[in-house]
Amino acid sequence: MYISILGPLLLGDGQKTVGIRAKKNRVMLTMLALNIGQVVTFDELIDELWGEAPLKNTRNALQANVKRVRRSLAELGLGGPGHELIRTVDNGYTLNIPADAVDAYRFLQTAGKGASLVVNRPHEAMDLLREALGMWRGPALLDTSDGPWCRAVALRLDEQRKTAREDLIAAQLQLGEAGTVVAELKQLLAQYPERERFSEQLMIALYRCGRQSEAVDVFHRTRKWLDQELGLKPNSRLHHLYQAILMQDPSL
């Protein structure tokens, strides 16, 4: 069995894939999938599903949702009497599947391993980071992220996705692919102007392509945006890179 949450929620068994129609059931399964090996309490589920307007019989409604999710799993031939994938414990529920059956866990593990290899083994890093980024089918928790817990998790996963893209580009720069990444970095920086690492990487890539004046312009645009939008100055790393480019530092 696998559960995909890096995009719309999907369940699969390797041969067929199904979605979950009811939104509350999608939210419940997502919370369980992101807490493998842990108990998600009744209160946590109720808060996420009904928020500040709980029903009078929320516990009964919660049990009904669990039954529907179990039915969806049974449609895949997963779980059943004596082998329930969603187990009831004293104060909540737990999902009895391996962590690597959830794409978010695989993404984090693969991206983390790739990041650790960027400096010394960039070819391997690039393969791993591309594999990790290839797991995404759209925004994380796309159809489950209305509640506060799911929104927070979606934001954290999206942050990790951006970091993985930064790490992939770092590996490409290590391998001398400056010209290859310029267009992508321009697009990423237009989309995420607050991410100074994209500015830094674009400056390096442009400089290595013999486009020093464009690299300097990136610094000034970033500085202006940070000042006007956030009231901040560029971090010391970006400022030092700017100085190194002006001095045509051989280490670049």
C-alpha positions as CSV (number, residue, x, y, z in Angstrom):
1,M,0.0,0.0,0.0
2,Y,1.1,3.6,-0.6
3,I,-0.4,6.9,0.3
4,S,0.4,10.0,-1.8
5,I,-0.1,13.5,-0.3
6,L,2.3,15.5,-2.3
7,G,-0.6,16.7,-4.4
8,P,-4.2,15.4,-4.3
9,L,-4.6,12.5,-1.8
10,L,-4.4,9.1,-3.5
11,L,-4.2,5.5,-2.2
12,G,-2.7,2.7,-4.2
13,D,-1.7,-0.9,-4.0
14,G,0.7,-1.0,-7.0
15,Q,-2.0,-2.0,-9.4
16,K,-4.8,0.5,-9.0
17,T,-5.2,3.9,-7.4
18,V,-8.2,5.4,-5.7
19,G,-9.1,8.8,-4.3
20,I,-11.2,9.6,-1.2
21,R,-14.3,11.6,-2.1
22,A,-15.3,13.0,1.3
23,K,-13.0,15.8,2.5
24,K,-13.2,15.0,6.2
25,N,-12.1,11.4,5.4
26,R,-9.2,12.7,3.3
27,V,-8.1,15.0,6.2
28,M,-8.3,12.1,8.7
29,L,-6.2,9.8,6.5
30,T,-3.7,12.5,5.9
31,M,-3.3,13.2,9.6
32,L,-2.8,9.5,10.3
33,A,-0.4,9.1,7.4
34,L,1.8,11.9,8.6
35,N,2.0,10.4,12.1
36,I,3.0,6.9,11.3
37,G,3.8,5.0,14.5
38,Q,2.0,7.6,16.7
39,V,-1.5,8.0,18.0
40,V,-3.6,10.8,16.6
41,T,-6.0,11.6,19.4
42,F,-9.7,12.0,19.1
43,D,-9.4,15.6,20.2
44,E,-6.7,16.4,17.6
45,L,-8.9,14.9,14.9
46,I,-12.0,16.7,16.1
47,D,-10.2,20.0,16.3
48,E,-8.9,19.6,12.7
49,L,-12.2,18.3,11.2
50,W,-14.7,20.6,13.0
51,G,-12.6,23.4,14.4
52,E,-14.5,25.8,16.6
53,A,-17.9,24.5,15.6
54,P,-17.9,20.9,16.8
55,L,-21.1,18.8,16.5
56,K,-22.9,17.7,19.5
57,N,-22.1,14.1,18.7
58,T,-18.6,14.6,17.3
59,R,-17.2,11.3,18.7
60,N,-20.0,9.4,16.8
61,A,-19.3,11.4,13.7
62,L,-15.6,10.7,14.0
63,Q,-16.3,7.0,14.3
64,A,-18.5,7.1,11.2
65,N,-15.6,8.8,9.3
66,V,-13.2,6.1,10.4
67,K,-15.6,3.4,9.1
68,R,-15.8,5.1,5.7
69,V,-12.0,5.4,5.5
70,R,-11.7,1.7,6.4
71,R,-14.2,0.9,3.6
72,S,-12.1,2.8,1.1
73,L,-9.0,0.8,2.2
74,A,-11.0,-2.4,1.9
75,E,-11.8,-1.5,-1.8
76,L,-8.1,-1.9,-2.4
77,G,-8.1,-5.2,-0.6
78,L,-6.2,-3.6,2.3
79,G,-7.0,-4.3,5.9
80,G,-10.0,-6.2,7.2
81,P,-11.1,-8.0,10.3
82,G,-8.1,-8.8,12.5
83,H,-5.8,-6.8,10.2
84,E,-7.2,-3.3,10.5
85,L,-4.8,-0.7,9.0
86,I,-6.5,2.0,11.1
87,R,-6.3,0.8,14.7
88,T,-8.4,2.2,17.6
89,V,-6.4,2.8,20.8
90,D,-7.5,4.2,24.1
91,N,-7.6,7.8,23.1
92,G,-7.4,7.9,19.3
93,Y,-6.3,6.1,16.2
94,T,-3.0,5.0,14.6
95,L,-2.2,3.9,11.0
96,N,-0.4,0.6,10.8
97,I,1.7,0.9,7.6
98,P,5.5,1.5,7.0
99,A,6.6,5.1,7.0
100,D,8.0,4.7,3.5
101,A,4.6,3.9,2.1
102,V,3.9,7.6,2.4
103,D,5.4,9.8,-0.3
104,A,6.1,12.7,2.0
105,Y,8.4,10.5,4.1
106,R,10.2,9.2,1.1
107,F,10.6,12.7,-0.2
108,L,12.2,14.0,3.0
109,Q,14.5,11.0,3.3
110,T,15.7,11.1,-0.3
111,A,16.1,14.9,-0.4
112,G,18.0,14.8,2.9
113,K,20.4,12.2,1.5
114,G,20.9,14.1,-1.7
115,A,21.6,17.3,0.2
116,S,24.3,15.6,2.2
117,L,26.2,14.6,-1.0
118,V,26.1,17.9,-2.9
119,V,29.6,19.0,-2.1
120,N,31.5,15.7,-2.4
121,R,29.4,13.6,-4.7
122,P,27.3,16.0,-6.8
123,H,26.4,13.5,-9.5
124,E,24.7,11.2,-6.9
125,A,23.2,14.2,-5.2
126,M,21.6,15.4,-8.4
127,D,20.1,12.0,-9.1
128,L,18.6,11.7,-5.6
129,L,17.3,15.3,-5.5
130,R,15.6,14.9,-8.9
131,E,14.1,11.6,-7.7
132,A,12.8,13.4,-4.6
133,L,11.3,16.4,-6.5
134,G,9.8,14.0,-9.0
135,M,7.5,12.6,-6.3
136,W,5.5,15.9,-6.3
137,R,2.2,16.0,-8.2
138,G,1.1,19.4,-7.1
139,P,1.0,21.5,-3.8
140,A,1.3,19.3,-0.7
141,L,-2.0,18.3,0.9
142,L,-3.8,20.0,-2.0
143,D,-7.2,18.8,-1.1
144,T,-6.9,18.5,2.7
145,S,-5.2,21.7,3.8
146,D,-8.1,23.8,5.2
147,G,-7.5,23.1,8.9
148,P,-4.7,24.6,10.9
149,W,-2.7,21.4,11.4
150,C,-2.7,20.4,7.7
151,R,-2.0,24.0,6.6
152,A,1.1,24.1,8.8
153,V,2.3,20.7,7.5
154,A,1.7,21.8,3.9
155,L,3.8,24.9,4.5
156,R,6.7,22.9,6.0
157,L,6.7,20.5,3.1
158,D,6.6,23.3,0.6
159,E,9.6,24.8,2.3
160,Q,11.4,21.5,2.1
161,R,10.6,21.3,-1.6
162,K,12.1,24.7,-2.3
163,T,15.2,23.7,-0.3
164,A,15.5,20.6,-2.4
165,R,15.4,22.7,-5.6
166,E,18.1,24.9,-4.1
167,D,20.2,21.8,-3.3
168,L,19.7,20.4,-6.8
169,I,20.9,23.7,-8.4
170,A,23.9,23.7,-6.0
171,A,24.8,20.2,-7.3
172,Q,24.5,21.4,-10.9
173,L,26.7,24.4,-10.2
174,Q,29.2,22.0,-8.6
175,L,29.2,20.1,-11.9
176,G,29.8,23.2,-14.0
177,E,26.3,23.6,-15.3
178,A,26.0,27.3,-14.7
179,G,24.5,28.0,-18.2
180,T,21.9,25.3,-17.7
181,V,20.4,26.8,-14.5
182,V,20.2,30.5,-15.4
183,A,16.7,30.4,-16.9
184,E,15.3,28.2,-14.1
185,L,16.8,30.5,-11.4
186,K,15.4,33.6,-13.0
187,Q,11.9,31.9,-12.9
188,L,12.4,30.7,-9.4
189,L,13.6,34.1,-8.2
190,A,10.6,35.8,-9.8
191,Q,8.3,33.4,-8.0
192,Y,10.1,33.5,-4.6
193,P,11.9,36.8,-4.4
194,E,12.4,36.4,-0.6
195,R,14.7,33.4,-1.0
196,E,18.2,34.8,-1.0
197,R,19.8,31.5,-1.8
198,F,18.2,31.7,-5.3
199,S,19.6,35.2,-5.7
200,E,23.0,33.9,-4.6
201,Q,22.9,31.0,-7.0
202,L,21.7,33.1,-9.9
203,M,24.6,35.6,-9.3
204,I,27.1,32.8,-9.3
205,A,25.6,31.2,-12.4
206,L,25.6,34.5,-14.3
207,Y,29.1,35.4,-13.2
208,R,30.4,32.0,-14.4
209,C,28.8,32.6,-17.7
210,G,30.7,35.9,-18.1
211,R,27.7,38.1,-17.3
212,Q,29.1,40.0,-14.4
213,S,27.0,43.1,-14.7
214,E,23.8,41.0,-14.7
215,A,25.0,39.3,-11.6
216,V,25.5,42.6,-9.9
217,D,22.1,43.7,-11.0
218,V,20.6,40.7,-9.3
219,F,22.1,41.8,-6.0
220,H,20.7,45.3,-6.3
221,R,17.2,44.1,-7.2
222,T,17.2,41.7,-4.3
223,R,18.4,44.3,-1.9
224,K,15.7,46.7,-3.1
225,W,13.0,44.1,-2.8
226,L,14.0,43.0,0.7
227,D,14.1,46.7,1.8
228,Q,10.8,47.7,0.3
229,E,8.8,44.5,1.1
230,L,10.3,43.2,4.3
231,G,12.4,46.1,5.7
232,L,15.5,43.9,5.7
233,K,19.0,44.0,4.3
234,P,20.7,41.2,2.3
235,N,22.3,38.5,4.5
236,S,26.0,38.6,5.0
237,R,26.6,35.7,2.6
238,L,24.9,37.4,-0.3
239,H,26.7,40.7,0.5
240,H,30.1,38.9,0.6
241,L,29.3,37.2,-2.8
242,Y,28.5,40.6,-4.2
243,Q,31.9,41.9,-3.1
244,A,33.6,38.9,-4.5
245,I,32.0,39.4,-7.9
246,L,33.0,43.0,-7.9
247,M,36.6,42.0,-7.2
248,Q,36.4,39.1,-9.6
249,D,37.5,36.7,-6.9
250,P,39.2,33.6,-8.5
251,S,37.4,31.3,-6.1
252,L,34.1,32.0,-7.9
